[in-house]
């Protein structure tokens, strides 16, 4: 094991929406910017406390990767399908849309499809499975059973009405029925995260406050194993959304005019200030110049289709969502099911399933988050939720 101290002089940090971020999250990013491998850091306005790196935290480091700065749900992502159905036909097709969403998706911890229902996708034949160590490869059968499913917590699939404001998006301005989903790499990503987080802690000794920021050298076998496994989880998470959207749209009899996806909880090799660094985005999403992305609110608040402005101070990043204002425990103690349903009813939103820990009142106001990062992204369209399906309650990594 190698022992390291934190630097006295921290690397540069830029913060967006500081008044919206709890002190615990700010303390975590302060520790991260003092790691001896750190180059630069940024904090997005959806920030709240996480493991190691806070949610909304962005950290660039040299020649290393930090499993807990990536997160447990590796490559968790958003996907939006703009369909060929205009918004004024939504009410007449609600029953068909509800059936498609309920039949063709699966939620919950350990949720999977039965053998005769398993989804097909080229990812299951990817050579990446042969490039990962056996203790990761053995998860392939479980991953296949979970392909096209979502976990618990803040994962969702929902129908809504998309108001396209800009012709730059690639479809004519107007209002469309759209499908939006939030899911990740399921048990595959969780197992990779747990395995290599433990290994990083065994190999890297850090002060107690930085323990969850233990890293793996990119020049070590362990670092290369994690990198290959993380990227496999990324391929799998993307395929997961492909299956969700393919099956739900097919069941509903709809075709996508345009699909947009973006992910968080990942590490990228990027060039910043002329140097190749590893950029970790924990609950933050890429927002390079011209890059399209989807930033959701809560189940009761709008989401946004955005185009990145490529702000260098943010390491070309933006918030991945509204961010929690209250912990799951606090939400369950203070928000009632009737209060949640009333909030949704006022906005014309039908809830098929969810726990009160995902109530809109547990989240920051997405409009304030978007205002705080208007120099990071430009809004091209607004998504208004109309029918929401989540797990019936439980714990998940943001």
N, C-alpha and C positions, 0 to 999 in steps of 0.2 A: 504493500500500500504506500502511496505517495501522499505526503502531508503538504497542505497549502494554507497560506494566510490570505486574508482579504487585503486589497490595496488600500493605502491611506487616501490616495487621490482617486476618486471615482471617475469613470469615463463619462462623456457627455450624455445628458438625458433631456428629452423634450417631452412635455406632458400636455395632453389636450383634455379640457374639461376637469381641471383639478378639483374644482368645488363639488364635482359629482362623484368623486372617488373616495372611498373610505381610507382612513389612515393606515390600516393594516396592509392594504394593497400598495400604498405608497412606500411603506417600510420595506415590503418585499422587493420592489423594483430598485430601491436604494441599495439593498444587499447585492442584488444581481449586478449592478453597475460597478461593484467593487471586486468582482471575481478577477483573478489574475489573467484570465483568458478573454475578458470582455473588451470590446472595441467601442460600442455605442449602444444606447438604449432609448426606448420610447414607450410611453404609456398612453393607451387609447382611452376615450371617455367612458367606455362601458366597463371600466376596471372594477374588480372586486377581488377579494382574497382567493388565491388558488394554492396548489401544492408547488412550492419552489417559486416559480414565476407567477405573478398575479394574472388573473384573467384580463385580457387586453394588453398584456405585456409583450414587448418586442425587444429581443436581445440579439445583437451581433457579436460573435466570438470568433477567435482564430483557432483553426485546426482542431476543433472539438465539437461534440454534440452532447446535449444535456437531455436525457430522456424525460425528466419531469418538466423541462421547459417546453417540450413538445406536448406532453399531456398523456392521459390514459386513453382517451378516445382518439387515437391517431388519425389524422386526416379527416376529422369530422367536417362535413361540408353542407353547403346549401345548393339546391338545384331548383330552377324555375323553368317550367314549360309554358310558353304562351300558346294557347290553342287557337284553332280556327273557328271557335264559337264566339260570336259577339256577346257582350255582357247582357243585352236585353233578352237573351234566350235562357239565361241562368235559371230563373224561377220555374220555367216550364220543364227543365231537365233535372231539377234538384234530386228527384228520386233516383234517377239513373246514376247521377254523380255520387250520391251517397252509397249506393250499392257497390259501385266500382271501388270506392275508397275503402269500404269495409271488407270487401271480399279479397282484394288483391294486395293488401298490406298486412303486416303482422308486427305487433308491438310487445315490449316487455323484456325484462331480464331473462335471458335464456330462450327468448322467443325464436322459433324456427319453423320452417315448413316441413310437412311430412314428406316421406321419400317420393311419393308419386306427384308431389306439388313443387319439388325443387326447381329453382329457376336455372336457366341455361345462360351462360355468358362466356366469351373467350377468356376472361380473366382466370377461369379455373384451369385452363390449359397453358397459362403464361409460363415461360421459362423461368420467371422470377421465383417460382416455387422450388426449383432445383438449385437456386443460388443462395437460399437461406439455410441455416443449420437445421439438422433433423428435429430438434426440439420445437422449432417453429413450423416446419413442414408437416409435422404430424397433426397440426390444427386444420389441415385442408378440408377434411370431411366435415368437421364442425362448421367451418367457414362456408362451405357449400350449402349446408342446411340453413344457414342464417342469411344467405344471399337474397337481397330484396326485402329485408326486414329492418326494423328500427328498434332501438333500445328504449329505455324509460327516461324519466326526467324531462329534459327540454327538447327531446326529439319529437318531431311531428310530421304529419302530412296534411295538407289542407287545400281546399278549393277557395278561390277568391276572384275578385275582379281587379284586373290590372289596367290602370290608367296610364297610357303611354303618352308622354308629353313631348318627347324629342324625336324627330325623324332620324336622328343619328343611331337609334337603337337597332334599326334594321327591319322594323315593321312600321306600317302606317300609323301615325298618331290616332288614338281612339281608345275604346275600352273593350277588353277581351276577358273571357274566362281563362283563368290560369291555375296551374297546379304547382304548389311549392312544397318542398320537403327539406327536412333537416335530419341527417343521420350520419353515421360514421362507419368505423371498421369493426364494430361489434366485438365479439370475444377474441377475434384474432388480434386486434389492436391492443386490447386490454392485457392479453397475455404477453405480448411483446413488451409493452410498457413496464409491467411488473417484473419481468425477467431481467431486463437491462437496467432498470432503475436500481434494483438490488445489487447488480454487478457493479454499477458505477459507484455506489456507496462503499462497496468492498474495496474498490481500487483507488478511490480518491477520498482522502481525509480532509474535511473542512470544518471550520467552526460551527457550533450547533445551529446558529441562525441561517447558515448556508447549506446545511446538510442535504436538503432536497434539490440542491443545484449541482450535485456531483455529476461529473462529466466523463465521457469516454474520448480518448484521443482518436482522431481520424486516422492516425498512423498505426493504430493497434488493431489486432484481429477482432477484438470486441467491438471497437468503433465501427469497423467495416461490416461486421455482422448486423449491428443495430441499424446502420444506414440502409443496408439491403432489405432488412425486415420492415423498416419504416416505409420505404418506397413501395414494397409489396402491399402493405396495409393501405397506402394511398391509392394504388391501382384498384384494390378491392373495394374501398369506400366509394370510388367513382362508379364502379360496376354496380354496387349496391343501389345507387340512385338511378342508374340506367334501367335496372330491372323494375324498380318501383314505378318510374314514370312510364316505361314501356307497357307494363301490365295494366296499370290504372287507366291510362289513356286508351288502350285497346279495348278494355272492358266498357269504357264510357263512349266508345265510338268516335273519339276525337283524334286529331292529328296536330302535332306541334308545328307552329310556324317558326319558332325560335326557342332554343334552349340555352340557358346560362347557368354556369356553376362556378363556385369558388370554395376554397377550403381554408381551414385554420387548424390549429394543433399540429404543426408540421415544422420542419426545418428545411431551408432552401440554401443552396450555394448561389451567392449573388456577389456582384461587384459593387462596392460602395467606397467612394473616395479613392478609386483606383486600386482597391485591394479586394481580393476574394475573401469573403467571410461566410460563416454559417449563420443565417438569420433565423432565429426561432420566433414563431408567432403563436403565442398561447392565447387562444380566443381573440386573435386579431387576424385580419385578412389582407392579402396583397392588394395594393392600390397603386401600382405603377402607372405611369402616364398612359391613358387609353385603355387600361385593363377594366373589363366589365366585372361586376360582382353583384351579389344580392345581400342586403343587410336587413334582417327581419326585426320586427318589434316583438311584442308578446302575442299570445293568441287573440287578444282583443284590440290590438293596435296595428297600424300599417307597417308594411315593409317597403324597402326602397331598392330599386335597381339603379346602380351607380356606375360611374366611370371614374377611374382613378386619375388624380392630378399629378402623381409622381413626386410628392413632397419629400425631398431628401432628408429633412429633419426627422420625419416619421419612419425612416428606412422604407419609404414607399409602402406604408401600411395604413389601415383604417380599422375601426371597430368592427367586430363580427356580429353585433346585435345590440340590443338595448342594455344588456347587463343587469344583474340582479341588484335590487335595492334592499332586499331582505333575504336572509338565508332560508333554506327549505324548512328548517325547524321553526323559525320565527313566522314564516308564512302559514304553516299548519296551525300555529298557536293563535294567530291574530286574524286570519281571513276565513270566513265561513263559505261553505258551498253556495249558500243562497246569495251572498254578496258577489261571489264570482259570477254566478249565473245572471244576476241582475245587470252587472257590468256588460256582459256579452249581449244580453237581450236588448239593451239600450242601443247597441250598435248593429243589431240585426245579424248576429253571429250564432250559428247553430253548433253546439258542442256535442260531439259524439262520445268522447271520453277524455278524461284528464284528471289529475289530482289537484287539490287546492294549492300545493306547493308550486304549481305552474300558473296560478292565477295572475291576470294582468297587473293586479295591485302589488305583486311581489317584484315587479320589474321597474327599472328607471323609465322615465318617459322618453320614448324613442325620438320624439321631435327635438328634445333638448340635446340628446346625444348627437343627432345629425347637425344641429346648429353649431355644436362645439367642434365639429370636424369638417366644416364646409370648405376649408382650405385643403382638405385631403381628398374629397370626392365630390363629384357633381351628380345630382339626381336627374335621371332620365325617365323614370316611371315610378308609380306608386302602386303597391299591392294592398288591396283591402280585403282582409279575411272574411269569409262567409260560412265555411264549414270546416271544423277543426277536429282532427283525430290524433290523440296522444295515448300513451299508456295510462292506466288507471291509477298511477301513483308509484313512487319508488325513487331510488337514488341514481343519479348519473353524473358523470363528469361533464362540465360545460365545454 
